[in-house]
Amino acid sequence: MTSVEVEGDDAWGRVLVEVGRSGRRLRREELDALRAYGDRAAESGRGLAELVDERLAVAGAVWAGQTVDASSMTALRAAVAAIADGHSRAYRERLRREEAGRREFVADLLSSRSDVGRLAEHAERFGINLACAHVVAVAAGDGYDLDDPLVRALERQLLGRFGEQEVLLAVKHGRLVCIVPSGPGEDAAVKAFAELTQGRRVVVGRPHSGPGGVVHSYEEARSALEQADQLGVEGQLLHAADLLVLPVLLRDRDALEDLVRSVLGPLRNARGGAGPLLETLTAYADSRYVSAEAARRLGLSVRALAYRVERVVRLTGLDPDDALQRYTLETAVFGARLLGWLDHAPPPA
């Protein structure tokens, strides 16, 4: 009897009769045929329960009205185990292929060099509508890998709550990235992602549609995250839409550098350099120019704070208590932090 014959119900019934009569075990080629049968069934989308039920139904028909001996039960158990082995092996392989394809698709979504036609084809395969707007959230920190147990656990929790067609998790340049359709469920998914990243800062890009919308939102979030970290902006969950002033300031870098040099350059000649005075201006602005709160943040007395502010006024000619001059100082301090001006400023004279 060939391996193919074992797969048919009639042939399988004859095997059961022969095993019951002779008491033999299933041969290796018969078990291999059953494994191959389970493998092909899994590839065609048939469930394991359906296959096992088929074998049990044939066995029930063959053994109807008979006393089933131990050798027959051993053969049946071996047959079911072989089918299950072939089915699970094929199922695992299919999952690996799908996961690899999914990872490739997400990587293409986050790449500005991806082919639009290929993106659309893969999106349809994974049930994702690129015509709809998507937002991308990027978490601070690097060194992540999709095979990291922490990342796998985070992915399971997100997909368990929102489903594969709602949330895509990726790693780009070692950073965790979450892609979410813009709409009613957006806030819940983004907040869940932020909560599961163990307190790391998360920045969310603005919603954009079309094949290039995902990478556009990603670039916004990535850039805003780096600038927020550089500026020490407070908050664990931020939105790039709230930080749009940053790319505006950096759009004309030469003008920003000129503003910083002109306004803050004289502070380099202060005792201790420009650093403490810039720190004072930052705390003063963050405190909405309430002296007591700014002094508390800096660990100074109100009198010491007033002395520092007076030095700023004397050196720059600009008074933070004047609305227009305050805006100039704030913008210059903001620009200095964006440009890392203190890192490149010469020591005080």
Sequence and secondary structure as in RCSB ss.txt:
>XXXX:A:sequence
MTSVEVEGDDAWGRVLVEVGRSGRRLRREELDALRAYGDRAAESGRGLAELVDERLAVAGAVWAGQTVDASSMTA
LRAAVAAIADGHSRAYRERLRREEAGRREFVADLLSSRSDVGRLAEHAERFGINLACAHVVAVAAGDGYDLDDPL
VRALERQLLGRFGEQEVLLAVKHGRLVCIVPSGPGEDAAVKAFAELTQGRRVVVGRPHSGPGGVVHSYEEARSAL
EQADQLGVEGQLLHAADLLVLPVLLRDRDALEDLVRSVLGPLRNARGGAGPLLETLTAYADSRYVSAEAARRLGL
SVRALAYRVERVVRLTGLDPDDALQRYTLETAVFGARLLGWLDHAPPPA
>XXXX:A:secstr
  HHHHHSHHHHHHHHHHHHHH     HHHHHHHHHHHHHHHHTT  HHHHHHHHHHHHHHHTTTS   HHHHHH
HHHHHHHHHHHHHHHHHHHHHHHHHHHHHHHHHHT TT  HHHHHHHHHHTT  TTS EEEEEES     TTSHH
HHHHHHHHHHHH TTT EEEEETTEEEEEEESSTTHHHHHHHHHHHTTT  EEE   B STTHHHHHHHHHHHHH
HHHHHHT   SEEEGGGGTHHHHHHHTHHHHHHHHHHHHGGGGGSTT SHHHHHHHHHHHHTTT HHHHHHHHT 
 HHHHHHHHHHHHHHHS  TTSHHHHHHHHHHHHHHHHHTHHHHS    
